[in-house]
Amino acid sequence: MKYTLLLLFVFTVSFTPPPASVFICGSTGAKKYHLKENCRGLSSCRSETVKTSLKQAQGLGLTLCGWED
């Protein structure tokens, strides 16, 4: 019984769905997407921060910001 509860807990914690929307810097040179609008990686963004879908950000070739790990 203990092992079943432990496995259920591990499964629930480790398999959270990816976010539906992410944030990117609106400049044309952006290379990363961010899970939070107040991410440290967005502090150097000189244009507006844009909310978009994860699928669209990955389609643009953007990767997850290193501060988000």
Biopython code that builds the backbone (N, CA, C, O; Angstrom):
import numpy as np
from Bio.PDB.StructureBuilder import StructureBuilder

atoms = [
    (1, "MET", "N", (0.820, -1.190, 0.000)),
    (1, "MET", "CA", (0.000, 0.000, 0.000)),
    (1, "MET", "C", (0.872, 1.266, 0.000)),
    (1, "MET", "O", (0.566, 2.243, -0.684)),
    (2, "LYS", "N", (1.970, 1.229, 0.785)),
    (2, "LYS", "CA", (2.864, 2.395, 0.834)),
    (2, "LYS", "C", (3.469, 2.671, -0.535)),
    (2, "LYS", "O", (3.581, 3.825, -0.949)),
    (3, "TYR", "N", (3.856, 1.616, -1.234)),
    (3, "TYR", "CA", (4.491, 1.785, -2.536)),
    (3, "TYR", "C", (3.507, 2.330, -3.565)),
    (3, "TYR", "O", (3.884, 3.116, -4.434)),
    (4, "THR", "N", (2.270, 1.920, -3.469)),
    (4, "THR", "CA", (1.253, 2.420, -4.391)),
    (4, "THR", "C", (1.049, 3.915, -4.207)),
    (4, "THR", "O", (0.969, 4.656, -5.186)),
    (5, "LEU", "N", (0.966, 4.363, -2.959)),
    (5, "LEU", "CA", (0.808, 5.792, -2.692)),
    (5, "LEU", "C", (2.031, 6.577, -3.136)),
    (5, "LEU", "O", (1.902, 7.675, -3.679)),
    (6, "LEU", "N", (3.216, 6.026, -2.909)),
    (6, "LEU", "CA", (4.444, 6.688, -3.323)),
    (6, "LEU", "C", (4.495, 6.823, -4.846)),
    (6, "LEU", "O", (4.831, 7.890, -5.360)),
    (7, "LEU", "N", (4.171, 5.770, -5.557)),
    (7, "LEU", "CA", (4.177, 5.820, -7.018)),
    (7, "LEU", "C", (3.131, 6.801, -7.538)),
    (7, "LEU", "O", (3.381, 7.532, -8.497)),
    (8, "LEU", "N", (1.985, 6.814, -6.918)),
    (8, "LEU", "CA", (0.946, 7.752, -7.324)),
    (8, "LEU", "C", (1.406, 9.188, -7.110)),
    (8, "LEU", "O", (1.165, 10.042, -7.963)),
    (9, "PHE", "N", (2.054, 9.466, -6.005)),
    (9, "PHE", "CA", (2.568, 10.801, -5.722)),
    (9, "PHE", "C", (3.632, 11.203, -6.739)),
    (9, "PHE", "O", (3.581, 12.310, -7.276)),
    (10, "VAL", "N", (4.579, 10.336, -7.008)),
    (10, "VAL", "CA", (5.653, 10.624, -7.968)),
    (10, "VAL", "C", (5.071, 10.851, -9.351)),
    (10, "VAL", "O", (5.490, 11.773, -10.052)),
    (11, "PHE", "N", (4.132, 10.045, -9.748)),
    (11, "PHE", "CA", (3.504, 10.188, -11.062)),
    (11, "PHE", "C", (2.787, 11.529, -11.176)),
    (11, "PHE", "O", (2.902, 12.208, -12.197)),
    (12, "THR", "N", (2.052, 11.912, -10.143)),
    (12, "THR", "CA", (1.299, 13.165, -10.154)),
    (12, "THR", "C", (2.225, 14.366, -10.198)),
    (12, "THR", "O", (1.959, 15.316, -10.934)),
    (13, "VAL", "N", (3.291, 14.349, -9.439)),
    (13, "VAL", "CA", (4.208, 15.487, -9.366)),
    (13, "VAL", "C", (5.055, 15.620, -10.625)),
    (13, "VAL", "O", (5.279, 16.736, -11.093)),
    (14, "SER", "N", (5.521, 14.529, -11.175)),
    (14, "SER", "CA", (6.472, 14.594, -12.288)),
    (14, "SER", "C", (5.815, 14.751, -13.654)),
    (14, "SER", "O", (6.507, 15.046, -14.628)),
    (15, "PHE", "N", (4.531, 14.566, -13.753)),
    (15, "PHE", "CA", (3.864, 14.653, -15.052)),
    (15, "PHE", "C", (2.835, 15.775, -15.073)),
    (15, "PHE", "O", (1.659, 15.550, -15.362)),
    (16, "THR", "N", (3.282, 16.965, -14.769)),
    (16, "THR", "CA", (2.394, 18.118, -14.852)),
    (16, "THR", "C", (2.346, 18.581, -16.303)),
    (16, "THR", "O", (3.362, 18.538, -16.997)),
    (17, "PRO", "N", (1.195, 19.017, -16.763)),
    (17, "PRO", "CA", (1.083, 19.439, -18.165)),
    (17, "PRO", "C", (1.873, 20.717, -18.424)),
    (17, "PRO", "O", (2.024, 21.544, -17.525)),
    (18, "PRO", "N", (2.373, 20.883, -19.638)),
    (18, "PRO", "CA", (3.096, 22.103, -19.975)),
    (18, "PRO", "C", (2.147, 23.301, -19.973)),
    (18, "PRO", "O", (0.937, 23.139, -20.131)),
    (19, "PRO", "N", (2.692, 24.487, -19.795)),
    (19, "PRO", "CA", (1.827, 25.671, -19.772)),
    (19, "PRO", "C", (1.192, 25.907, -21.145)),
    (19, "PRO", "O", (1.789, 25.591, -22.174)),
    (20, "ALA", "N", (-0.002, 26.455, -21.151)),
    (20, "ALA", "CA", (-0.687, 26.735, -22.409)),
    (20, "ALA", "C", (-0.137, 27.998, -23.065)),
    (20, "ALA", "O", (-0.108, 28.101, -24.292)),
    (21, "SER", "N", (0.302, 28.963, -22.248)),
    (21, "SER", "CA", (0.822, 30.200, -22.806)),
    (21, "SER", "C", (2.165, 30.543, -22.168)),
    (21, "SER", "O", (2.444, 30.176, -21.027)),
    (22, "VAL", "N", (2.980, 31.251, -22.926)),
    (22, "VAL", "CA", (4.315, 31.654, -22.489)),
    (22, "VAL", "C", (4.514, 33.118, -22.875)),
    (22, "VAL", "O", (3.667, 33.713, -23.541)),
    (23, "PHE", "N", (5.626, 33.685, -22.456)),
    (23, "PHE", "CA", (5.929, 35.087, -22.724)),
    (23, "PHE", "C", (7.228, 35.180, -23.521)),
    (23, "PHE", "O", (8.192, 34.463, -23.255)),
    (24, "ILE", "N", (7.231, 36.070, -24.494)),
    (24, "ILE", "CA", (8.436, 36.293, -25.287)),
    (24, "ILE", "C", (8.675, 37.794, -25.402)),
    (24, "ILE", "O", (7.754, 38.600, -25.270)),
    (25, "CYS", "N", (9.930, 38.146, -25.650)),
    (25, "CYS", "CA", (10.272, 39.535, -25.912)),
    (25, "CYS", "C", (9.831, 39.831, -27.340)),
    (25, "CYS", "O", (10.098, 39.041, -28.246)),
    (26, "GLY", "N", (9.167, 40.949, -27.547)),
    (26, "GLY", "CA", (8.612, 41.270, -28.857)),
    (26, "GLY", "C", (9.637, 41.615, -29.929)),
    (26, "GLY", "O", (9.264, 41.781, -31.090)),
    (27, "SER", "N", (10.913, 41.727, -29.580)),
    (27, "SER", "CA", (11.923, 42.072, -30.584)),
    (27, "SER", "C", (12.168, 40.896, -31.533)),
    (27, "SER", "O", (11.883, 39.745, -31.201)),
    (28, "THR", "N", (12.688, 41.198, -32.693)),
    (28, "THR", "CA", (12.916, 40.164, -33.704)),
    (28, "THR", "C", (14.085, 39.251, -33.360)),
    (28, "THR", "O", (14.213, 38.176, -33.946)),
    (29, "GLY", "N", (14.931, 39.646, -32.433)),
    (29, "GLY", "CA", (16.098, 38.841, -32.083)),
    (29, "GLY", "C", (15.868, 37.891, -30.917)),
    (29, "GLY", "O", (16.822, 37.292, -30.421)),
    (30, "ALA", "N", (14.633, 37.738, -30.469)),
    (30, "ALA", "CA", (14.349, 36.874, -29.324)),
    (30, "ALA", "C", (14.701, 35.425, -29.631)),
    (30, "ALA", "O", (14.448, 34.929, -30.729)),
    (31, "LYS", "N", (15.292, 34.750, -28.638)),
    (31, "LYS", "CA", (15.694, 33.353, -28.802)),
    (31, "LYS", "C", (15.065, 32.443, -27.762)),
    (31, "LYS", "O", (15.116, 31.220, -27.895)),
    (32, "LYS", "N", (14.469, 33.032, -26.722)),
    (32, "LYS", "CA", (13.944, 32.249, -25.595)),
    (32, "LYS", "C", (12.485, 32.587, -25.333)),
    (32, "LYS", "O", (12.023, 33.682, -25.655)),
    (33, "TYR", "N", (11.761, 31.635, -24.744)),
    (33, "TYR", "CA", (10.435, 31.921, -24.219)),
    (33, "TYR", "C", (10.470, 31.735, -22.710)),
    (33, "TYR", "O", (11.354, 31.059, -22.183)),
    (34, "HIS", "N", (9.519, 32.329, -22.024)),
    (34, "HIS", "CA", (9.525, 32.387, -20.567)),
    (34, "HIS", "C", (8.170, 31.934, -20.028)),
    (34, "HIS", "O", (7.131, 32.247, -20.609)),
    (35, "LEU", "N", (8.183, 31.205, -18.929)),
    (35, "LEU", "CA", (6.951, 30.702, -18.332)),
    (35, "LEU", "C", (6.247, 31.765, -17.496)),
    (35, "LEU", "O", (5.025, 31.737, -17.350)),
    (36, "LYS", "N", (7.015, 32.698, -16.952)),
    (36, "LYS", "CA", (6.456, 33.757, -16.110)),
    (36, "LYS", "C", (6.739, 35.120, -16.732)),
    (36, "LYS", "O", (7.811, 35.346, -17.293)),
    (37, "GLU", "N", (5.785, 36.010, -16.628)),
    (37, "GLU", "CA", (5.955, 37.344, -17.201)),
    (37, "GLU", "C", (7.035, 38.145, -16.487)),
    (37, "GLU", "O", (7.614, 39.061, -17.071)),
    (38, "ASN", "N", (7.313, 37.812, -15.231)),
    (38, "ASN", "CA", (8.342, 38.532, -14.477)),
    (38, "ASN", "C", (9.654, 37.753, -14.385)),
    (38, "ASN", "O", (10.405, 37.931, -13.426)),
    (39, "CYS", "N", (9.939, 36.904, -15.352)),
    (39, "CYS", "CA", (11.184, 36.121, -15.395)),
    (39, "CYS", "C", (12.395, 37.060, -15.512)),
    (39, "CYS", "O", (12.331, 38.087, -16.188)),
    (40, "ARG", "N", (13.490, 36.696, -14.848)),
    (40, "ARG", "CA", (14.728, 37.502, -14.918)),
    (40, "ARG", "C", (15.231, 37.646, -16.346)),
    (40, "ARG", "O", (15.824, 38.664, -16.701)),
    (41, "GLY", "N", (14.994, 36.630, -17.160)),
    (41, "GLY", "CA", (15.465, 36.662, -18.541)),
    (41, "GLY", "C", (14.792, 37.739, -19.377)),
    (41, "GLY", "O", (15.337, 38.147, -20.402)),
    (42, "LEU", "N", (13.630, 38.205, -18.967)),
    (42, "LEU", "CA", (12.927, 39.251, -19.701)),
    (42, "LEU", "C", (13.350, 40.657, -19.267)),
    (42, "LEU", "O", (12.901, 41.644, -19.849)),
    (43, "SER", "N", (14.198, 40.752, -18.261)),
    (43, "SER", "CA", (14.585, 42.067, -17.755)),
    (43, "SER", "C", (15.374, 42.884, -18.778)),
    (43, "SER", "O", (15.381, 44.114, -18.711)),
    (44, "SER", "N", (16.025, 42.230, -19.701)),
    (44, "SER", "CA", (16.799, 42.960, -20.710)),
    (44, "SER", "C", (15.996, 43.231, -21.985)),
    (44, "SER", "O", (16.532, 43.787, -22.944)),
    (45, "CYS", "N", (14.740, 42.851, -22.005)),
    (45, "CYS", "CA", (13.888, 43.081, -23.177)),
    (45, "CYS", "C", (13.619, 44.572, -23.324)),
    (45, "CYS", "O", (13.112, 45.202, -22.396)),
    (46, "ARG", "N", (13.947, 45.138, -24.467)),
    (46, "ARG", "CA", (13.781, 46.566, -24.704)),
    (46, "ARG", "C", (12.458, 46.899, -25.401)),
    (46, "ARG", "O", (12.115, 48.073, -25.538)),
    (47, "SER", "N", (11.729, 45.899, -25.835)),
    (47, "SER", "CA", (10.423, 46.143, -26.452)),
    (47, "SER", "C", (9.350, 45.519, -25.572)),
    (47, "SER", "O", (9.631, 45.137, -24.436)),
    (48, "GLU", "N", (8.148, 45.411, -26.067)),
    (48, "GLU", "CA", (7.064, 44.890, -25.252)),
    (48, "GLU", "C", (7.175, 43.379, -25.055)),
    (48, "GLU", "O", (7.753, 42.679, -25.887)),
    (49, "THR", "N", (6.621, 42.887, -23.958)),
    (49, "THR", "CA", (6.541, 41.457, -23.691)),
    (49, "THR", "C", (5.231, 40.954, -24.275)),
    (49, "THR", "O", (4.172, 41.532, -24.030)),
    (50, "VAL", "N", (5.306, 39.874, -25.049)),
    (50, "VAL", "CA", (4.144, 39.360, -25.750)),
    (50, "VAL", "C", (3.769, 37.995, -25.183)),
    (50, "VAL", "O", (4.630, 37.138, -24.989)),
    (51, "LYS", "N", (2.475, 37.800, -24.919)),
    (51, "LYS", "CA", (1.964, 36.509, -24.465)),
    (51, "LYS", "C", (1.544, 35.719, -25.696)),
    (51, "LYS", "O", (0.801, 36.217, -26.542)),
    (52, "THR", "N", (2.022, 34.486, -25.789)),
    (52, "THR", "CA", (1.714, 33.643, -26.946)),
    (52, "THR", "C", (1.579, 32.189, -26.496)),
    (52, "THR", "O", (1.817, 31.880, -25.328)),
    (53, "SER", "N", (1.210, 31.315, -27.387)),
    (53, "SER", "CA", (1.088, 29.900, -27.030)),
    (53, "SER", "C", (2.463, 29.239, -27.051)),
    (53, "SER", "O", (3.362, 29.666, -27.775)),
    (54, "LEU", "N", (2.606, 28.210, -26.262)),
    (54, "LEU", "CA", (3.864, 27.456, -26.232)),
    (54, "LEU", "C", (4.161, 26.881, -27.603)),
    (54, "LEU", "O", (5.305, 26.912, -28.056)),
    (55, "LYS", "N", (3.153, 26.363, -28.258)),
    (55, "LYS", "CA", (3.331, 25.756, -29.578)),
    (55, "LYS", "C", (3.848, 26.775, -30.597)),
    (55, "LYS", "O", (4.724, 26.463, -31.404)),
    (56, "GLN", "N", (3.305, 27.981, -30.555)),
    (56, "GLN", "CA", (3.741, 29.019, -31.488)),
    (56, "GLN", "C", (5.180, 29.451, -31.193)),
    (56, "GLN", "O", (5.967, 29.662, -32.115)),
    (57, "ALA", "N", (5.521, 29.582, -29.909)),
    (57, "ALA", "CA", (6.890, 29.974, -29.540)),
    (57, "ALA", "C", (7.895, 28.923, -30.006)),
    (57, "ALA", "O", (8.952, 29.262, -30.539)),
    (58, "GLN", "N", (7.565, 27.657, -29.805)),
    (58, "GLN", "CA", (8.463, 26.597, -30.257)),
    (58, "GLN", "C", (8.518, 26.541, -31.775)),
    (58, "GLN", "O", (9.555, 26.204, -32.346)),
    (59, "GLY", "N", (7.414, 26.866, -32.431)),
    (59, "GLY", "CA", (7.387, 26.920, -33.894)),
    (59, "GLY", "C", (8.295, 28.010, -34.444)),
    (59, "GLY", "O", (8.797, 27.901, -35.563)),
    (60, "LEU", "N", (8.506, 29.054, -33.665)),
    (60, "LEU", "CA", (9.424, 30.132, -34.067)),
    (60, "LEU", "C", (10.880, 29.780, -33.781)),
    (60, "LEU", "O", (11.782, 30.563, -34.078)),
    (61, "GLY", "N", (11.109, 28.602, -33.203)),
    (61, "GLY", "CA", (12.470, 28.163, -32.902)),
    (61, "GLY", "C", (12.975, 28.630, -31.549)),
    (61, "GLY", "O", (14.167, 28.510, -31.263)),
    (62, "LEU", "N", (12.089, 29.161, -30.708)),
    (62, "LEU", "CA", (12.494, 29.632, -29.387)),
    (62, "LEU", "C", (12.613, 28.455, -28.424)),
    (62, "LEU", "O", (11.892, 27.464, -28.543)),
    (63, "THR", "N", (13.523, 28.577, -27.477)),
    (63, "THR", "CA", (13.726, 27.544, -26.458)),
    (63, "THR", "C", (13.477, 28.132, -25.076)),
    (63, "THR", "O", (13.434, 29.351, -24.910)),
    (64, "LEU", "N", (13.314, 27.270, -24.096)),
    (64, "LEU", "CA", (13.026, 27.701, -22.725)),
    (64, "LEU", "C", (14.186, 28.486, -22.149)),
    (64, "LEU", "O", (15.345, 28.102, -22.307)),
    (65, "CYS", "N", (13.880, 29.573, -21.490)),
    (65, "CYS", "CA", (14.879, 30.416, -20.829)),
    (65, "CYS", "C", (15.621, 29.617, -19.746)),
    (65, "CYS", "O", (15.005, 28.811, -19.049)),
    (66, "GLY", "N", (16.888, 29.825, -19.602)),
    (66, "GLY", "CA", (17.696, 29.124, -18.616)),
    (66, "GLY", "C", (17.330, 29.451, -17.183)),
    (66, "GLY", "O", (17.597, 28.649, -16.288)),
    (67, "TRP", "N", (16.729, 30.602, -16.937)),
    (67, "TRP", "CA", (16.312, 30.969, -15.580)),
    (67, "TRP", "C", (15.076, 30.194, -15.155)),
    (67, "TRP", "O", (14.758, 30.169, -13.966)),
    (68, "GLU", "N", (14.380, 29.571, -16.069)),
    (68, "GLU", "CA", (13.129, 28.878, -15.777)),
    (68, "GLU", "C", (13.315, 27.444, -15.296)),
    (68, "GLU", "O", (12.357, 26.841, -14.812)),
    (69, "ASP", "N", (14.504, 26.884, -15.411)),
    (69, "ASP", "CA", (14.701, 25.480, -15.043)),
    (69, "ASP", "C", (14.453, 25.252, -13.635)),
    (69, "ASP", "O", (14.576, 24.122, -13.162)),
]
sb = StructureBuilder()
sb.init_structure("model")
sb.init_model(0)
sb.init_chain("A")
sb.init_seg("    ")
for serial, (resi, resn, name, xyz) in enumerate(atoms, 1):
    if name == "N":
        sb.init_residue(resn, " ", resi, " ")
    sb.init_atom(name, np.array(xyz, "f"), 0.0, 1.0, " ", f" {name:<3s}", serial, name[0])
structure = sb.get_structure()
